[in-house]
Amino acid sequence: MDNKIALITGPTSGIGYVTAVELSKQGFDLILVARNEAKVKELQHVIGDRVKIDFISCDLSSINSVRMAVEKIKSRFVRIDVLINNAGMIVQDKQFSVDNIELTFATNHIGPFLLTTGLINLLKAGERGRIIHVSSEAHFFAFFDLNKLVNPPSYQDLIVYGRSKLANILFSNELADRLKPFGITSNALHPGTVASNFAGNGNGVSSFFMKLFRPFFKSVEQGAATSIYLATSPEVEGVSGKYFTDCKLGRRSSASRNPQLGKSLWELSEKLVNQA
């Protein structure tokens, strides 16, 4: 019997790295979607030859790069069993992607939106497909206004990041509804505040927070636990449209439970992708 296949974005560091290693130990073949080929090769060396590993070069902030990655994946694979939207970023100063979309929103939502929707047929061909979105409790900081996502009039890194993480949950929920007839599940999670290099450099509010509280943070292994749980546990087979923390149902904001927001976000995402 062939191994199950898991696609992971952002697998070269932090919880994505741990997730990739642990899934390989459980016999998953891996599709590693990343920008840095040298780091992927280091990860491949750590995993060894116990499973098949395929590297797909992709800049999630670029719609064209994601489109090319989708086509490459579709040309190499006939199915995907687990898709983990793990990659994420926070930038302390306002920047824009090559598509003129605020960089955090472009990387954390628009790229994963296009990647996931582009691979739905491969997930349908998989065995009880699972889609997993690494969100954050930072979504509680989000004052969600669709008109402020592409070009926020004022910029505060933690709020902009929170909006993108709220978008992850809304996207997950809408996917859960749309994919229910096909037996594909979609869930979001908060990994905990992890002692990685994420947002650790610079002078912004998020960087200050990360440095101040680092001694109390989870290890990357603890942070990856919920991703691995959602990817592999029989306990969550058939469970969809939920938000998890520490491998159990977690508390989420009222905005993240608003189905109309999810539908509106989907429409905006399709519009942005089709304009590029």
Buried (B, 14 or more C-beta within 10 A) or exposed (E): EEBBBBBBBBBBBBBBBBBBBBBBEEEBBBBBBBBEEEBBEEBBEEBEEEBEBBBBBBBBBBBEBBBBBBEBBBEEBEBBBBBBBBBBBBBBEBEBBBBEBBBBBBBBBBBBBBBBBBBBEBBBEBEBBBBBBBBBBBBBBBEBEEEBBBEBEEBBBBBBBBBBBBBBBBBBBBBBBBBBEEBBBBBBBBBBBBBBEBBEEBEBBBBEEBEEEEEEBBBBBBBBBBBBBBBBEEEBEEBBBBBBBBBEEBEBBEBBBBEEBBBBBBEBBEEBBEEB
